[in-house]
């Protein structure tokens, strides 16, 4: 049975992602140890099983197949425009699981063998592996920084910036619109873009409403440099 047949589309999956980000005490037993969803809004990784479970709960989905696994919806998720990351070996410290998603963020986890599945269906083995890049940084710290800047954001920092904004855009001061979970919608922006050498750190991040974020990237004048 497909996600579409169960009433879950792109909007419902994104709403579930936003809900997961706001959970103070998530049920870790529902989390996947090895499969993650890349949020297209802020490029953070989240436990795929937990996101899908949350989508079912928010939409009061009936007739959910028992014993479903994340692989059951792999093609559906790609069709909805989301990238997925699947580790090819068991978590380092079962049953705790990897320190990614709702468990936190440890960039060194991304060096484990994995498969990235892009929205168009293309797959890339060990996409985040250092030998996939022409640069040869020395030391785990440098390599971890490059991986974060090149593919995923640190969701802990993203959450901190949004919390500090208290629902208001740092650029215009207006409140973000309310999401299905009742939270104010904001997007985290790098003042100095990563492509310009900016860092993925708190001092370089601001929380913006969707309009101001678009202005920063596509407008004729930027408020931040």
C-alpha positions as CSV (number, residue, x, y, z in Angstrom):
1,X,0.0,0.0,0.0
2,X,1.4,3.4,-1.0
3,X,1.6,6.6,1.1
4,X,-0.8,8.2,-1.3
5,X,-3.4,5.5,-0.7
6,X,-2.9,6.1,3.0
7,X,-3.6,9.8,2.6
8,X,0.1,11.0,3.0
9,X,1.4,13.5,0.4
10,X,4.2,16.0,0.4
11,X,2.3,18.4,2.6
12,X,1.5,15.8,5.2
13,X,5.1,14.5,5.3
14,X,6.5,18.0,5.6
15,X,4.0,18.8,8.4
16,X,5.2,15.6,10.2
17,X,8.8,16.6,9.8
18,X,8.1,20.0,11.4
19,X,6.2,18.3,14.2
20,X,9.1,16.0,14.9
21,X,11.5,18.9,15.1
22,X,9.3,20.4,17.9
23,X,9.1,17.3,20.1
24,X,10.8,17.7,23.4
25,X,10.5,14.1,24.4
26,X,10.2,11.9,21.3
27,X,9.6,8.2,21.7
28,X,12.9,6.8,20.7
29,X,11.5,3.3,20.4
30,X,9.8,4.5,17.2
31,X,12.9,5.8,15.6
32,X,14.8,4.1,12.8
33,X,18.4,3.3,13.6
34,X,19.7,3.5,10.0
35,X,17.3,5.3,7.7
36,X,16.9,9.1,7.6
37,X,14.9,11.8,5.7
38,X,16.6,15.0,4.5
39,X,14.4,17.9,5.1
40,X,14.2,20.0,1.9
41,X,13.6,23.2,4.0
42,X,16.6,23.4,6.2
43,X,18.7,20.4,5.1
44,X,18.6,18.5,8.4
45,X,18.4,14.7,8.8
46,X,15.5,13.1,10.7
47,X,14.6,9.5,11.5
48,X,12.5,8.3,8.6
49,X,10.4,5.7,10.5
50,X,9.6,8.3,13.2
51,X,8.5,10.9,10.6
52,X,6.2,8.5,8.8
53,X,4.7,7.3,12.1
54,X,4.1,10.9,13.1
55,X,2.4,11.6,9.7
56,X,0.1,8.6,10.3
57,X,-0.7,9.9,13.8
58,X,-1.3,13.5,12.7
59,X,-3.6,12.4,9.9
60,X,-5.3,9.7,11.9
61,X,-4.5,7.3,9.2
62,X,-6.6,4.1,9.1
63,X,-5.6,0.7,7.8
64,X,-1.9,1.2,8.2
65,X,-0.2,-2.1,7.3
66,X,1.1,-3.9,10.3
67,X,4.8,-4.5,10.4
68,X,5.6,-1.9,7.8
69,X,9.3,-0.9,7.4
70,X,10.8,2.2,5.9
71,X,11.7,0.3,2.7
72,X,8.0,-0.1,2.1
73,X,7.7,3.5,1.1
74,X,11.1,4.3,-0.5
75,X,9.7,5.0,-4.0
76,X,6.8,7.0,-2.6
77,X,9.1,9.3,-0.6
78,X,11.3,9.9,-3.6
79,X,8.2,10.7,-5.7
80,X,7.3,13.3,-3.1
81,X,10.6,15.1,-3.5
82,X,12.5,14.0,-0.5
83,X,16.1,12.6,-0.4
84,X,16.9,9.7,1.9
85,X,20.0,8.4,3.6
86,X,20.3,4.7,4.4
87,X,23.3,3.3,6.4
88,X,24.4,-0.1,5.1
89,X,25.5,-1.5,8.5
90,X,23.8,-1.7,11.9
91,X,24.0,1.2,14.3
92,X,27.3,1.5,16.2
93,X,25.7,1.3,19.7
94,X,22.4,-0.7,19.5
95,X,19.8,-0.3,20.9
96,X,20.6,3.4,21.4
97,X,21.0,4.0,17.7
98,X,22.9,6.6,15.8
99,X,23.4,10.1,17.1
100,X,21.4,11.6,14.3
101,X,17.8,12.8,13.9
102,X,15.9,12.9,17.2
103,X,18.9,11.6,19.1
104,X,21.1,14.6,18.2
105,X,23.8,15.3,15.7
106,X,27.2,13.7,15.4
107,X,28.8,14.4,12.0
108,X,31.2,11.6,12.3
109,X,28.3,9.2,11.9
110,X,28.2,10.2,8.3
111,X,31.5,8.4,7.5
112,X,29.8,5.0,7.9
113,X,29.0,3.1,4.7
114,X,25.7,4.4,3.3
115,X,23.4,5.0,0.3
116,X,21.8,8.3,-0.6
117,X,18.6,8.1,-2.6
118,X,17.8,11.3,-4.4
119,X,14.2,12.5,-5.3
120,X,14.8,11.6,-9.0
121,X,15.5,8.0,-8.0
122,X,19.3,8.2,-8.5
123,X,21.4,6.4,-5.9
124,X,24.9,7.2,-4.7
125,X,26.9,4.9,-2.5
126,X,29.0,6.6,0.3
127,X,28.0,10.0,-1.1
128,X,29.5,11.7,2.0
129,X,32.7,9.8,2.0
130,X,35.9,11.9,1.9
131,X,37.1,10.2,-1.2
132,X,34.1,11.6,-3.1
133,X,35.6,15.1,-2.9
134,X,38.7,16.5,-4.5
135,X,39.8,18.2,-1.3
136,X,41.8,16.2,1.2
137,X,41.1,17.8,4.6
138,X,43.2,16.5,7.6
139,X,41.5,15.3,10.7
140,X,38.0,14.4,11.6
141,X,37.0,18.0,12.6
142,X,37.8,19.4,9.2
143,X,36.2,16.5,7.4
144,X,33.1,16.7,9.6
145,X,32.8,20.5,8.9
146,X,33.1,19.9,5.1
147,X,30.4,17.2,5.2
148,X,28.0,19.4,7.1
149,X,28.6,22.3,4.8
150,X,28.3,20.2,1.7
151,X,25.1,18.2,2.5
152,X,23.4,18.5,5.8
153,X,22.9,21.1,8.5
154,X,23.3,20.6,12.3
155,X,19.7,20.3,13.5
156,X,20.7,21.2,17.0
157,X,21.9,24.6,15.8
158,X,18.8,25.1,13.6
159,X,16.5,24.4,16.6
160,X,18.5,26.8,18.8
161,X,18.2,29.6,16.3
162,X,14.5,29.1,15.8
163,X,13.9,29.0,19.5
164,X,15.8,32.2,20.1
165,X,13.6,33.9,17.4
166,X,10.4,33.1,19.4
167,X,8.4,32.8,16.2
168,X,9.4,36.2,14.7
169,X,11.5,36.8,11.6
170,X,14.9,38.3,12.5
171,X,14.8,40.4,9.3
172,X,11.3,42.0,9.3
173,X,10.1,41.2,12.8
174,X,6.8,39.7,11.7
175,X,5.6,36.4,13.0
176,X,5.8,33.4,10.7
177,X,2.6,31.7,9.7
178,X,1.2,28.9,11.9
179,X,1.9,25.4,10.8
180,X,-0.4,22.4,11.3
181,X,1.2,21.8,14.7
182,X,0.5,25.4,15.9
183,X,4.2,26.4,15.6
184,X,5.3,29.5,13.8
185,X,7.1,28.7,10.5
186,X,10.6,30.1,10.1
187,X,13.5,29.1,8.0
188,X,17.2,29.2,9.1
189,X,19.5,31.2,6.8
190,X,23.2,31.6,6.6
191,X,24.2,35.3,6.7
192,X,27.3,34.6,4.8
193,X,26.3,31.8,2.4
194,X,28.1,28.5,2.6
195,X,29.1,28.9,-1.0
196,X,30.8,32.1,0.0
197,X,32.8,30.5,2.8
198,X,30.3,31.0,5.6
199,X,30.2,28.7,8.5
200,X,27.5,26.4,9.8
201,X,27.6,28.0,13.3
202,X,25.2,30.0,15.5
203,X,26.9,33.4,14.8
204,X,26.2,33.0,11.1
205,X,22.6,31.9,11.4
206,X,19.3,33.8,11.5
207,X,15.7,32.7,11.5
208,X,13.6,34.2,8.7
209,X,10.1,34.0,7.4
210,X,9.6,32.4,4.0
211,X,9.3,35.8,2.2
212,X,12.5,37.3,3.8
213,X,14.4,34.1,3.1
214,X,13.4,34.3,-0.5
215,X,14.4,37.9,-0.7
216,X,17.9,37.1,0.7
217,X,18.5,34.6,-2.1
218,X,16.6,36.1,-5.0
219,X,16.0,39.8,-4.2
220,X,18.0,42.7,-5.5
221,X,19.4,43.6,-2.0
222,X,20.6,41.4,0.8
223,X,20.2,42.3,4.4
224,X,23.1,40.1,5.5
225,X,26.6,39.5,4.1
